[in-house]
Amino acid sequence: MGQGERRAQASVGLVASDFGFASEDAALILRCHGTCLAPGSDVTAVVTMRVALPGIPGFLSGSVPLEVEVVGSARSPVDSLTEDS
């Protein structure tokens, strides 16, 4: 895992903990568009986690889902002035 991946994972963990979730609950996938981390290429981050629905009693688990999958994504260009370029 490279430095960028470690930083992204740390950011995901920080945001998850800010909202009361464990960092292990959030799955991060990074995708490169073009040559990975080359100036001008794009990086997409996708974060997925299961979130319990509040106020639904457990006995309804066969009728209604007790949790939902929440997915967020962001795409950003790689800076042309990166240290590695």
C-alpha positions in Angstrom: 0.0 0.0 0.0 1.5 3.3 -1.1 1.5 6.6 0.8 -1.5 7.9 -1.0 -3.6 4.8 -0.2 -2.6 5.0 3.4 -3.6 8.7 3.6 -6.9 7.9 1.9 -7.6 5.0 4.3 -6.7 7.3 7.3 -9.1 9.9 6.0 -11.9 7.4 5.6 -11.3 6.1 9.2 -11.3 9.7 10.6 -14.6 10.5 8.9 -16.2 7.2 9.9 -15.2 7.8 13.6 -16.5 11.4 13.4 -19.9 9.8 12.7 -19.7 7.1 15.4 -18.6 4.2 13.2 -15.5 2.0 13.4 -13.0 2.6 10.6 -13.1 -1.1 9.8 -16.8 -0.7 8.9 -15.9 1.4 5.8 -14.5 -0.2 2.7 -12.3 2.0 0.4 -11.7 1.2 -3.3 -9.3 3.5 -5.3 -9.4 3.5 -9.1 -7.1 5.2 -11.5 -8.1 6.6 -14.8 -5.2 6.9 -17.1 -1.7 6.1 -15.9 -2.1 5.8 -12.1 -0.9 8.9 -10.2 0.6 10.5 -13.4 0.0 14.2 -13.5 -3.3 14.9 -15.3 -4.7 11.4 -14.6 -7.8 11.0 -12.4 -8.2 9.0 -9.2 -11.6 7.9 -8.0 -12.3 6.9 -4.4 -15.4 4.8 -3.5 -16.4 4.2 0.1 -19.0 1.7 1.1 -20.5 0.9 4.5 -23.5 -0.8 6.0 -25.5 1.5 8.3 -28.2 0.3 10.7 -31.6 2.0 10.4 -32.6 3.6 13.6 -35.9 2.9 15.3 -36.6 -0.4 13.6 -37.2 -3.2 16.1 -35.3 -6.4 15.6 -38.4 -8.6 15.3 -39.1 -7.0 12.0 -35.9 -8.3 10.5 -37.7 -10.7 8.2 -40.0 -8.0 6.8 -37.9 -4.9 6.6 -34.1 -4.4 6.2 -32.4 -3.4 9.5 -29.5 -1.8 7.6 -28.7 -0.2 4.3 -25.6 0.1 2.2 -24.4 3.6 1.8 -21.9 4.4 -1.0 -20.1 7.6 -1.7 -17.6 8.4 -4.4 -15.3 11.3 -5.5 -13.1 11.8 -8.5 -10.1 14.1 -8.6 -7.3 14.9 -11.0 -3.7 14.2 -9.9 -1.9 17.5 -9.4 0.7 18.2 -12.1 3.1 19.4 -9.3 3.2 16.2 -7.4 6.4 15.2 -5.6 6.6 11.9 -7.5 6.4 13.4 -11.0 
